[in-house]
Amino acid sequence: MNAAVVTVGDELLVGDTENTNATWLCDRLDARGVSVRRVTVVPDEVAEIARVVNEYHAEYDAVVVTGGLGPTHDDVTMEAVAAAFGRDIEENEEAAAWLAERGYSGGDLAAETTHLPVDCRPLPNEAGVAPGAVVESVYVLPGVPSEMKAMFESVEGEFSGTRTHVATVDVDEPESELLDRVAELRERFDVRVGSYPGTVVTVKITGESEAEVERAAAWVRDHADAVERESPAE
């Protein structure tokens, strides 16, 4: 399964808010074996959100959209997702009933709170108020991190793929001097390789076979100046 993550909000684009939702979602999806192919930040604009959702829905197995839910002037995500599918927005009876069960009457909330795309599957917001929705393979979640996490966990079982295994080796050599060995590593083993320089160079090895990943890591240790990671202080 491959997926795209779309985070909505002007505050993300100007740097007022750190995009922790995207990082968290990518980590959870990767843990389930889902290949995240795109992470995109879009402004609070209906046309821009709809364009990206339409494109990614056609290209990937699932799209996770987070942010821009609620009744305020810049909460336009539901309208945009509906537009991407050529649907209208209307009051969703299931979402309204769920909120009523939690003690919210129609007068307690703005009318738009329960307005969702026609024929969607509403997602209750166990940590807040504004409901989410599933439209075909597009999952629309709140932007508030606690609400987004709770709602994603309610549908997490719908995301699956081939889980991967990871090994890392720290190498005390300049990254430029490892180029030939990294190329040979890719040729010898059925793995993906990344190198990340810092105090040392961390070589990250990823693959579907745990045994293959471990063989590749052992090869790096034998052919480079590998160093042991320090254990965290207790």
ABEGO torsion letter per residue (X at the ends): XBBBBBBBEAAAAAGABBBAAAAAAAAAAAAAGBBBABBBBBBBBAAAAAAAAAAAAAABABBBBBEGBEABAABAAAAAAAAAAGBBBBBBAAAAAAAAAAGBBAAABBAAAABBBBGBBBBBBAABABBBBBBEABBBBBABAAAAAAAAAAAAAABBBBBBBBBBBBBBBBAAAAAAAAAAAAAABBBBBBBBBBABBBBBBBBABAAAAAAAAAAAAAABBBBBBBBBBX
